[in-house]
Amino acid sequence: MNRQKFNMPVIVHNALQLPPLLSSQLQDFVFQMPGTLFQWVEQYGSPLHLIWPEALKQNLARLTRVLEEHHLPHKIYYGAKVNKSKALIEAVLQAGAGVDVSSRYEMQDALQFGADGSHLCATGPAKTADFHELLIAQGALISIDSAEEFEDLICHLSLEYPARILLRYRPISAGDSRFGMPSKIIVQCLQHIKNDPRLIFEGFHMHLSGYQVDSRLQALRELLPLVAAAHELGLVPKLIDIGGGLPVQYVASSFYEAFIARQTSKDYRNGFVPEGFYPYGGAFDAATWLAALLDSEIQNGVSVARYFADHHITFALEPGRALADQTAISLFRIIRVKALGNGRYVIFVEGSSFNACETWFSSEFLVDPILLSVCSSASNHGPVHAYLAGQTCLDDDILSNRWISFKALPCADDLLVYANTGGYQMDLLENEFHRHPMPKRMYVRSDSNGVPIICADTV
Ligand SMILES: *Cc1c(COP(=O)(O)O)cnc(C)c1O
């Protein structure tokens, strides 16, 4: 960035259509200290991903409070695949929660931060033999996805190192899914477990796509006969893990509903309204969702919470996105703003759609970026409409096909702030295309005087 612009005052333009919900801490940064954000991008490059690990602890505390209020034994495993940040794993462990690991690399990160192996849970359908071995050696909980995985695991077992296992159930509503097992196969596994002292049966697991309380409730009801079947064989389920999928609110429901109701193909530069979106402006936050599930009736007037408490079954869950809520923002420097005619523009950012990747899933991130502007002519223009492209030569490198309205025409060297990118957005598809270096991921903490400082997010 040229120094002249760097020294100019920053004008913060909040989004017009789909303004992001920001925690008060993040609001302070974006609205009160935009100069600091410019400095950091100057220092570390664009895009720059910033992580607030303390926010994850607050999310954990909110969910834990709901579980405690319902007086049932519980366990939270952080779905580590949601973000590659090591600082977030460290925060999870400092808060005393477990981690759901799906590769030996996620597991090694957790172990490096001092995780006790018994607080790790491994899901995923295609665990390799060496991953199984590591899990067994560390005493981690293994969710068995298939009869085939069950057989493979048995080959590695010894009496010295028994395996702690969950059986992953495939709910009827997910009948076509490749994950989990139908009841019949689960019962066959239970019959084998009964006769094999090298297997420690801990309970059941499931994970559903979608974000409905009702689908989880229905799946839990389907598990009740399996709990009974286990008891008949003399096996005691100690834990049921309901997976993740707790919802996150990115924008206020009112803004979101209004946009969804009135959007047309004209809102998209490619003339195409995506078929589906993450529910960015859903009615529930994760804690409210969890309370609704726990208060729902599972059978004969008994609530889910009561059922777990009465049967001494630990209620486990594996939120990824919900724990990453409000933990991160991503900053993109604008390289160039190109006029397309008819008052329309394309904004090229330094970075790519691999760093804010929803379009690669045939959808859109329905959250507007906030514009931090250093260009003096900003006030001379009315609202303008632009789509956002990455800096690569790929035609599909689009951060937003949706026309985003800006109060003022953005300029080169301005920053766009994408809020709440911690949940899959920022790094799921990141790569070194065109040999651009990987973006920096830094975490923010306060020094002893309360001044924010940033540190590289590495072990
Ligand atoms: C991805 C995944 C999660 C986390 O899902 P979120 O939607 O991020 O909460 C939890 N459990 C399993 C088995 C998963 O595959």
The ligand as a Gaussian input file, in Angstrom:
#p B3LYP/6-31G(d) Opt

LIG

0 1
 C      -18.487000     -32.168000      10.250000
 C      -18.882000     -32.984000      11.394000
 C      -19.194000     -32.364000      12.601000
 C      -19.260000     -30.869000      12.785000
 O      -20.340000     -30.316000      12.064000
 P      -20.732000     -28.751000      12.230000
 O      -21.846000     -28.564000      11.253000
 O      -19.531000     -27.953000      11.887000
 O      -21.163000     -28.558000      13.637000
 C      -19.486000     -33.182000      13.682000
 N      -19.476000     -34.529000      13.567000
 C      -19.193000     -35.163000      12.402000
 C      -19.196000     -36.643000      12.355000
 C      -18.898000     -34.410000      11.277000
 O      -18.633000     -35.028000      10.122000

